[in-house]
Amino acid sequence: MRYTHNCPIVNAFVNLNTSAAFQVNPIPTDDFSKVLKSSATGGDSQLKGLVNDGNVDEAAQMAYSILTAVEDADVGNDDKQAVRDPL
C-alpha cells in the first residue's frame, strides 16, 4: 500500500505545505497473530509493562487497539481467541 501524508509547516518565517509518500507492506497473516499475541501476553509484553508502570489509560487504549485489530484480521478463530483470552 502506498500512503501520502500532507504536512503543513508554518512558522514566523515560512509557510509551506509539503507531502511525503511512503510504502507500507502488510504484515503476513502468520506473523500478524504472533505480533498481537506478543504485545498482549507474556511477562515482558508491552501491555503488561504499561500496567506495571501505572499507565492505565495507555494500557486500556492498547488493549482496545489489539482487540480491534484482532477482530479485523484475516486470521482463524483459534488465533483470535488466543489473543482475546488474556485481555
C-alpha positions in Angstrom: 0.0 0.0 0.0 1.2 3.5 -0.7 0.2 6.4 1.5 0.7 10.1 1.1 0.5 12.5 4.0 0.3 16.2 3.6 2.1 18.1 6.3 1.7 21.9 6.6 4.7 23.6 8.1 4.0 27.1 9.4 6.3 29.4 11.5 7.1 33.0 11.6 9.4 32.9 8.6 7.8 30.4 6.2 4.5 28.9 5.3 5.0 25.6 3.4 2.7 22.7 2.5 4.7 19.6 1.8 3.8 16.0 1.4 5.6 12.7 2.0 4.9 9.4 0.3 5.8 6.1 1.9 5.3 2.5 1.2 3.7 0.2 3.8 4.0 -3.5 3.5 1.3 -5.5 5.3 2.5 -8.0 8.0 2.0 -11.6 6.8 -1.0 -13.3 8.4 1.1 -15.8 10.4 3.4 -13.1 11.7 0.4 -10.8 12.5 -1.1 -13.1 15.0 2.3 -13.6 16.6 2.8 -9.8 16.9 -0.6 -9.4 18.5 0.0 -12.2 21.0 3.4 -11.0 22.0 2.0 -7.4 22.5 -0.7 -8.7 24.8 0.7 -11.7 26.6 3.8 -12.9 28.3 5.9 -11.5 31.1 7.6 -8.9 29.0 4.7 -7.8 26.9 4.2 -4.1 26.1 0.7 -4.2 27.7 1.9 -5.7 30.9 4.7 -3.1 31.0 2.2 -0.3 30.7 0.1 -1.7 33.5 3.1 -2.3 35.8 4.2 1.3 35.2 0.8 2.6 36.2 -0.1 3.8 32.7 -3.6 2.5 32.9 -5.0 4.8 30.2 -2.4 3.8 27.7 -2.8 0.2 28.6 -6.6 0.4 28.0 -6.0 2.1 24.7 -3.5 -0.5 23.7 -5.9 -3.4 24.7 -8.7 -1.8 22.7 -6.4 -1.4 19.7 -5.3 -5.0 19.9 -8.9 -6.3 20.2 -9.9 -4.1 17.2 -7.0 -5.4 15.1 -7.8 -9.0 16.0 -11.5 -8.6 15.0 -10.5 -7.1 11.6 -7.6 -9.5 11.0 -7.8 -12.3 8.4 -6.8 -15.0 10.9 -8.5 -18.0 12.2 -10.9 -18.1 15.2 -8.4 -20.0 17.3 -5.7 -17.3 16.8 -8.3 -14.6 17.6 -9.3 -16.3 20.8 -5.7 -16.8 21.8 -5.2 -13.1 21.8 -8.6 -12.2 23.3 -8.4 -14.6 26.3 -5.5 -12.8 28.2 -7.1 -9.4 27.7 
